[in-house]
């Protein structure tokens, strides 16, 4: 049975982005993905998103659910079966403060979610956010404030270039417990706008893991924040996963060190 689109409001979406050595990044990607390069570096990061009024159409907004969520993601490209090259994101791990998302993700809608606890203060453009998964495997801390310019050290020459790049990442494929396939999801928004976020402090248990990212192979690039954007999630056909180098190297599940 084909379920209707999931509609809702992105109350707040933060994209925290890191430059990664492309050779290191490729080792952590399953087939058929290759990292998308910006100024010679792979781009990976964390999407920290608050969703509100989330429901199947045509239910009214007051019946919708709210949740805080996190997704670790990598900008990737791949060749579709027809030979066309496509671009999107690979999502090795999703976490959510919502029990509903945890229970229904991967069943009633794409995207399996781990349980996590979130603490968020978002006031007058300043954001103080922390997240820790209940399994103890993943933690993120972020402090920042909305601003007008990207960091001078960013790989992107301007805000528009960064916004255009991340808009092309609206298609995402995420890891499933059934390891031979990836869940597919497309984000559709009525508009796309983001503002730079000046990051005062950021910590990620994933990107600070030296077993995955040797010293010097990863560094902060920039962060963007989006607010009050209507959206829909559309299911895409599963994508076959054709093997994972990291799994062969260390012998654990192919989740690039996040679970």
Secondary structure, DSSP 8 states (H G I E B T S, - for coil): -----EEEEEEEEEEEEEEE-HHHHHHT-BTT-EE-EETTEEEEEEEEEEEEEEEETTS-GGG-EEEEEEEEEEEEEEE-TTS-EEEEEEEEEEEES-HHHHHHBTTTBS---EEEEEEEEEETTEEEEEEEETTSS-EEEEEEEE-SS--TT-SSSSHHHHHHHHHTT-EEEEE-SSTTEEEEEEEEES----EEEEEEEEEETTTT-TTTS-TTSEEEEEEEEEEEEEEEEEEEEEEE---BHHHHHH-S-SSTT--
